[in-house]
């Protein structure tokens, strides 16, 4: 069951942890995304490698794609905040916390998929709150159009980086590292650039569509998100 918000006055629901300091990158050019902002979250990092196959790691691919995406968006006038820009581990609740702190127009967590069945393939995006469905849909549309891979679905996901995130947010899966054909593509700089360009197209399409809804949570929802973030951090839980 999806979680619905009744947009009200926006609140900062972020605890004041130093771990919530993201890497702020100003625009390098002027273009259709002037005045817009995004938090880009390269999945995994540090001791958390994510999916691994034949020595290739998800954390490396997500970082390469995210850095390329940052360059594209900044050239179009967008302000970018990175949750990480190197091989650093960031707690899940801190990734969402950075989004709540910097209040971007959108938040995107970049991931690579994995499955026991090596034939599994395709692209999918996730959302938590219903108000993020249009963003997740725009991302998947652009990925499918740009990469020509199988369209899986826009799915509801009870994921930590989305659940306590008060912004418009989505998590993207750019293909399966466990699929030999996809694996060969995902580890090449050319394909990683292609993924970044496709994600940028989806972000721009959404932000220019007029479909952007208020980035707000209810007072109760914001308080609960804050309590969850504090609890998870105090007890070292990956929630």
C-alpha positions in Angstrom: 0.0 0.0 0.0 1.4 3.4 -1.0 1.8 6.2 1.5 0.0 9.4 0.5 0.8 12.9 1.6 -1.6 15.8 2.1 0.8 18.7 1.1 1.0 21.4 3.8 3.6 23.9 4.9 7.0 22.5 4.4 9.2 21.7 7.4 12.8 20.8 7.9 12.6 17.3 9.4 16.3 16.7 9.4 18.3 16.1 12.6 21.4 18.3 12.8 24.1 15.7 12.1 27.4 16.7 10.4 27.0 13.5 8.3 24.3 15.4 6.4 26.8 17.7 4.7 26.6 16.8 1.1 29.0 17.9 -1.7 27.5 21.1 -3.2 28.3 21.7 -6.8 27.2 25.0 -8.5 26.0 25.2 -12.1 28.7 25.5 -14.8 26.4 26.8 -17.5 23.0 28.3 -18.2 20.1 26.4 -19.7 16.7 24.9 -19.3 17.3 23.9 -15.7 18.3 27.3 -14.3 17.3 27.7 -10.7 16.6 24.0 -10.2 18.4 21.7 -7.8 18.9 18.0 -7.2 20.5 15.6 -4.7 22.2 12.7 -6.6 22.9 9.7 -4.5 25.4 7.1 -6.0 24.3 3.8 -4.5 26.5 2.0 -2.0 30.2 2.9 -1.5 33.1 2.1 0.8 32.7 -1.3 2.5 29.3 -1.6 0.9 30.1 -2.7 -2.7 26.5 -3.5 -3.7 26.2 -6.1 -6.5 29.4 -7.9 -7.5 30.2 -10.0 -10.6 33.6 -11.0 -12.0 35.3 -8.3 -9.9 33.0 -5.5 -11.1 31.1 -3.7 -8.3 27.9 -1.8 -8.3 29.4 1.0 -6.2 31.9 1.9 -8.9 29.3 2.0 -11.7 26.8 4.1 -9.8 29.5 6.6 -8.9 30.7 6.9 -12.5 27.2 7.4 -13.8 26.3 9.9 -11.0 29.4 12.0 -11.7 28.6 12.1 -15.4 25.0 13.0 -14.6 26.1 15.8 -12.4 28.3 17.3 -15.2 25.3 17.2 -17.6 22.9 18.8 -15.2 25.2 21.5 -14.0 25.9 22.5 -17.6 22.2 23.0 -18.1 22.0 25.4 -15.1 21.2 23.0 -12.3 22.6 23.0 -8.8 23.8 19.6 -7.7 24.4 18.1 -4.3 26.2 14.7 -4.2 25.8 12.4 -1.3 29.3 11.1 -2.2 31.8 11.8 -4.9 34.3 9.1 -4.1 34.4 5.6 -2.6 32.9 6.6 0.7 30.2 4.8 2.7 27.2 6.9 3.6 24.5 5.6 6.0 21.1 5.1 4.3 19.3 7.5 6.7 21.9 10.2 6.0 21.3 10.0 2.3 17.7 10.8 2.9 18.7 13.3 5.5 20.8 15.2 3.0 17.8 15.5 0.8 15.6 16.8 3.6 18.4 19.3 4.6 19.1 20.8 1.1 15.5 20.7 -0.1 16.2 20.0 -3.8 13.5 20.0 -6.4 14.2 16.2 -6.8 16.3 13.5 -5.3 17.7 10.5 -7.3 19.4 7.4 -6.0 21.4 5.6 -8.7 21.6 1.8 -8.6 22.4 -1.3 -10.6 20.2 -4.4 -10.3 21.1 -7.9 -9.4 19.3 -11.3 -9.5 19.9 -15.0 -9.0 18.5 -15.6 -12.4 21.2 -14.5 -14.9 18.5 -14.0 -17.6 16.8 -11.2 -15.7 17.2 -7.9 -17.5 15.7 -4.5 -17.9 15.1 -1.2 -16.3 13.0 -0.1 -13.4 12.4 2.8 -11.0 11.0 3.0 -7.5 9.0 5.6 -5.5 7.6 5.6 -2.0 5.1 8.5 -1.7 2.5 8.6 -4.5 3.5 12.2 -5.3 6.8 10.9 -6.6 5.2 8.6 -9.2 5.4 11.2 -12.1 9.1 11.7 -11.5 9.8 7.9 -11.3 7.8 7.5 -14.5 9.6 10.2 -16.4 12.9 8.6 -15.4 11.9 5.2 -16.6 10.4 6.5 -19.9 13.7 8.3 -20.6 15.9 5.3 -19.7 13.9 3.0 -21.9 13.9 5.5 -24.8 17.6 6.2 -24.4 19.0 2.7 -23.7 16.5 0.5 -25.6 16.4 -2.0 -22.8 13.4 -3.9 -21.5 10.9 -1.8 -19.6 10.1 -3.5 -16.3 8.0 -1.2 -14.2 7.6 1.8 -12.0 7.3 0.2 -8.6 6.4 1.2 -5.0 9.4 0.5 -2.8 9.7 0.7 1.0 13.3 1.8 0.7 15.2 3.7 3.3 16.5 6.5 1.0 12.9 7.1 -0.1 10.8 6.3 3.0 12.0 9.2 5.2 12.7 11.5 2.3 10.3 14.5 2.3 11.2 15.5 -1.3 10.1 14.3 -4.7 12.4 11.3 -4.9 13.1 8.1 -6.9 15.6 5.2 -7.1 16.6 4.0 -10.5 17.9 0.6 -11.5 19.9 0.9 -14.8 20.2 -2.7 -15.6 21.3 -6.1 -14.2 25.0 -6.7 -13.4 24.0 -10.3 -13.0 23.0 -10.5 -16.7 26.1 -11.2 -18.8 25.0 -9.0 -21.7 24.0 -6.1 -19.5 27.2 -6.6 -17.4 29.4 -6.0 -20.5 27.6 -2.7 -21.2 27.4 -1.4 -17.7 31.2 -1.5 -17.1 32.0 0.6 -20.2 32.5 4.4 -19.9 30.5 4.9 -23.1 27.4 3.1 -21.8 27.7 4.8 -18.4 27.7 8.2 -20.2 24.6 7.0 -22.2 22.8 6.1 -18.9 23.7 9.5 -17.5 22.3 11.3 -20.6 19.1 9.2 -20.4 18.6 10.1 -16.7 19.3 13.7 -17.4 16.6 13.6 -20.1 14.1 12.2 -17.6 14.9 14.7 -15.0 14.6 17.6 -17.4 11.4 16.2 -18.8 9.8 16.0 -15.4 11.0 19.4 -14.2 9.8 21.2 -17.4 6.5 19.3 -17.6 4.7 21.4 -15.0 3.9 18.2 -13.2 6.1 19.1 -10.2 4.0 18.9 -7.0 4.8 20.5 -3.6 7.8 19.0 -1.9 6.1 18.9 1.5 5.1 16.4 4.2 2.4 16.6 6.7 3.4 17.7 10.2 2.8 14.2 11.5 4.7 12.6 8.7 7.6 14.9 9.1 7.9 14.3 12.8 7.7 10.5 12.3 10.4 10.7 9.7 12.7 12.6 12.1 12.1 10.1 14.9 12.9 7.2 12.6 16.1 8.8 11.4 17.3 9.5 15.0 16.4 5.9 16.1 18.1 4.3 13.2 21.2 6.3 13.7 21.4 5.8 17.5 21.1 2.0 17.2 23.1 1.6 14.0 20.2 0.2 12.0 20.2 0.1 8.2 16.6 1.3 8.0 
